[in-house]
Amino acid sequence: MEHPEQEKIPYSLNSRKVAEATREWLHKRGVTILEIAELVMFLQKKYYPDLTMEECVENVEMVLKKREVQNAVLTGIQLDLLAEQGQLLAPLQEMIENDESLYGVDEILAFSIVNVYGSIGFTNYGYVDKLKPGVLERLNDKSHGPVHTFLDDIVGAIASAASSRIAHRKQSEREEALGEKPVSDDAI
């Protein structure tokens, strides 16, 4: 029991712990940074033939540093886990467990990631969500057990956001090469 003279310490989030948990949970669910970077390369190689995997990895890493992204990753993975364990109430349990086609909250959560780097990410996301290349094909496979209703969309969104980040940065580089002063890439 609290004494009236004892003040409750206000909640304070530890940003480093959240970032570490995000990476840890992606790893636990079988997703590597390299696999996400491969999606980025898939999305951007046509536009930037000199793009390297190192650049793709770096941009995925930068996307994962954003709090909005960490929040979406942790939320989506938790919902997938709860569905996997049968811990959600009906009918939500069945909708997530079966990746119901008319259930769109998984895409809405992914949009919160894509939105961090602007509208170009939406087109990238729609493209990879439709094609399901690379790691997305594996995550979308419902025949082997784990529930990835949210995770496949989250991974596609991270790759799309990293692709958008690359496009914005490459535009800034072009402007600088032409002697123009870029507006600002602080948000990028």
Secondary structure, DSSP 8 states (H G I E B T S, - for coil): ---TTS--------HHHHHHHHHHHHHHTT--HHHHHHHHHHHHTTT-TT--HHHHHHHHHHHHTSHHHHHHHHHHHHHHHHHHTT-S-TTHHHHHHTT-TT--HHHHHHHHHHGGG-THHHHHHHHHHHH--THHHHHH-GGGS---TTHHHHHHHHHHHHHHHHHHHHHHHHHHHTT------TT-
